Amino acid sequence: MFITLEGAEGSGKTTQARLLAERLRGEGHRVLPLHEPGGTALGEEIRALLLQPDGAPIEPMAEALLFAACRAQLVTAVIRPALTRGELVVADRFADSTRAYQGAGRGLPGEALESMIHIATGGLVPDLTILLQVSTECGLGRRARGDLAEWTRFEAEQREFHERVCAAYSSLARAEPARWSVVDAEQAVEAVHADIWRIVVSKVATHPSTR
């Protein structure tokens, strides 16, 4: 089973993905936690290029292609083999990030991005995607309370960019309710985890591969 967590900056995806993976393991499941971009040796090198705030400028289409290359390597080398072994894959971001960030955020055409996504994933779609929903003000406020020197190139974007990303995530969730579940990520960490856990338990119980 393939579970992804999505959301704008400051939504707490990394923390919640870790908590979910740990709890699933505690319940006896074989779990593979992943993050995008990254997850492979090639992916980590691409991640460094994509996220560094003071690196050379990257054109939007080149950025999307770098994400696609990273994702293609991850799907082929890691995700599909894990699913074949019967593991639960929990990913901090996947293809929906491209739709939100490079599509809505950067303004790249949706048709081109969908073709790119299909090629990179080989048609692999998550069984469950959890949107950790936060307002732009809340998400950026959380990041501002951290170390500004550690901000990524995406976090350092203008507020309008982040607002487009947030709006895109909401639209994606509304368009595909069978796959997406939305969680209020402005709650305390424990409350967010509890909401996620209820959703995942229900999905795992009814998924053919886990019954």
C-alpha positions in Angstrom: 0.0 0.0 0.0 1.3 3.4 -1.0 0.5 6.4 1.3 1.6 10.0 0.6 1.6 13.1 2.7 1.3 16.4 0.9 1.0 20.0 2.0 2.5 23.5 1.7 5.6 24.7 3.6 5.3 24.5 7.4 2.4 22.0 7.3 4.4 19.4 9.3 4.7 16.7 6.7 8.1 15.4 7.7 7.1 15.1 11.4 3.8 13.5 10.6 5.3 11.0 8.1 7.8 9.9 10.7 5.1 9.5 13.4 2.9 7.5 11.1 5.7 5.2 10.0 6.7 4.6 13.6 3.2 3.8 14.7 2.6 1.5 11.7 5.7 -0.4 12.6 4.5 -0.6 16.1 1.3 -2.3 14.8 3.4 -5.0 13.1 3.5 -3.6 9.5 6.6 -3.6 7.3 7.0 0.1 6.5 9.3 2.0 4.2 9.4 5.7 4.9 10.6 8.0 2.0 10.9 11.7 1.1 10.9 13.6 -2.1 13.0 14.8 -3.6 15.5 12.1 -2.6 15.2 8.5 -1.5 18.1 7.3 -3.7 21.7 8.2 -4.2 20.8 10.1 -7.4 17.8 11.6 -5.8 19.8 13.0 -2.9 22.2 14.7 -5.3 19.2 16.2 -7.2 17.7 17.3 -3.9 20.7 19.3 -3.1 20.5 21.1 -6.4 16.8 21.8 -6.1 16.6 23.0 -2.5 19.7 25.1 -1.9 18.6 28.7 -1.6 21.8 30.2 -2.9 22.4 28.0 -5.9 22.3 28.8 -9.6 18.9 29.8 -10.9 16.8 27.0 -12.3 14.2 27.5 -15.0 10.7 26.2 -14.1 10.7 23.5 -16.8 14.2 22.4 -15.8 13.1 22.3 -12.2 10.1 20.1 -13.1 12.4 17.8 -15.2 14.8 17.4 -12.3 11.9 16.4 -10.0 10.8 13.9 -12.6 14.2 12.3 -12.9 14.4 12.0 -9.1 10.9 10.5 -9.0 11.6 8.0 -11.9 14.6 6.7 -10.1 12.7 6.4 -6.8 9.7 4.6 -8.3 11.8 2.1 -10.2 14.5 1.4 -7.7 12.7 1.7 -4.4 8.9 2.1 -4.4 7.7 -0.6 -6.8 10.1 -3.2 -5.3 8.8 -2.4 -1.8 5.2 -2.7 -2.8 6.0 -6.0 -4.5 7.4 -7.2 -1.2 4.1 -6.3 0.5 5.5 -3.3 2.4 3.6 -0.1 3.3 5.3 2.8 1.7 4.9 6.2 3.4 6.2 9.1 1.4 6.7 12.7 2.4 5.6 14.2 -1.0 5.1 12.6 -4.4 3.7 13.6 -7.8 1.0 15.9 -6.4 3.8 18.3 -5.2 4.7 18.8 -8.9 1.1 19.7 -9.7 1.0 22.2 -6.8 4.5 23.7 -7.0 5.6 23.6 -10.6 2.0 23.7 -11.9 0.2 26.3 -9.8 3.3 27.8 -8.2 5.5 28.2 -11.3 2.7 28.4 -13.8 3.8 25.5 -16.0 1.1 24.0 -18.3 -0.8 21.1 -16.7 -0.8 18.9 -19.8 3.0 18.9 -20.0 3.3 18.2 -16.3 0.8 15.3 -16.5 2.8 13.7 -19.3 6.0 14.2 -17.3 4.4 12.7 -14.2 3.1 9.7 -16.1 6.5 8.9 -17.6 8.3 9.3 -14.3 5.9 7.2 -12.2 4.9 4.7 -14.9 1.3 5.3 -13.9 1.9 4.6 -10.2 -0.7 6.5 -8.1 -0.9 6.5 -4.3 -3.6 4.5 -2.6 -4.1 7.3 -0.1 -2.9 10.9 -0.1 -3.3 13.0 3.1 -3.3 16.7 2.7 -2.0 18.5 5.8 -3.8 21.8 5.3 -2.5 25.0 6.7 -3.0 28.6 5.7 -0.1 30.4 4.1 0.2 32.7 7.2 0.4 29.7 9.6 2.8 27.7 7.5 5.2 30.5 6.8 4.9 31.7 10.4 6.1 28.4 11.6 9.1 28.5 9.3 9.9 32.0 10.3 10.2 30.9 13.9 13.0 28.6 12.8 16.5 29.3 11.4 16.1 31.5 8.3 19.6 30.4 7.2 18.1 26.9 6.7 15.2 27.9 4.4 15.1 26.1 1.1 14.7 27.8 -2.3 11.0 27.0 -2.2 10.4 28.3 1.3 12.1 31.6 0.4 9.6 32.2 -2.4 7.2 35.2 -2.3 3.9 34.9 -0.4 1.9 34.8 -3.7 3.7 31.7 -4.7 2.8 29.9 -1.5 -0.8 31.0 -1.8 -1.0 29.5 -5.3 0.4 26.3 -3.9 -2.1 26.1 -1.0 -5.0 26.8 -3.4 -3.8 24.1 -5.8 -3.7 21.5 -3.0 -7.2 22.3 -2.0 -8.4 21.9 -5.6 -6.6 18.6 -6.0 -8.2 17.2 -2.9 -11.7 18.3 -4.0 -11.2 16.8 -7.5 -10.3 13.3 -6.2 -12.0 12.7 -2.9 -11.7 8.9 -3.1 -7.9 9.2 -2.8 -7.4 12.4 -0.8 -8.2 13.0 2.9 -7.8 16.5 4.4 -6.5 17.1 7.9 -6.4 20.4 9.7 -2.6 20.7 10.3 -2.9 23.9 12.3 -3.7 21.7 15.4 -1.2 20.5 17.8 1.2 17.8 16.5 -0.5 15.1 18.6 -4.0 16.0 17.3 -2.9 16.0 13.7 -1.3 12.6 14.2 -4.5 11.3 15.8 -6.5 12.4 12.8 -4.1 10.9 10.3 -4.1 7.6 12.2 -7.9 7.3 12.1 -7.8 7.8 8.3 -5.0 5.4 7.8 -6.4 2.6 10.0 -9.7 2.8 8.0 -7.9 2.7 4.7 -5.5 -0.1 5.7 -8.4 -2.2 7.0 -10.2 -2.1 3.6 -7.3 -2.2 1.3 -7.1 -5.6 -0.6 -3.3 -6.0 0.0 -3.6 -5.7 3.7 -6.7 -7.7 4.5 
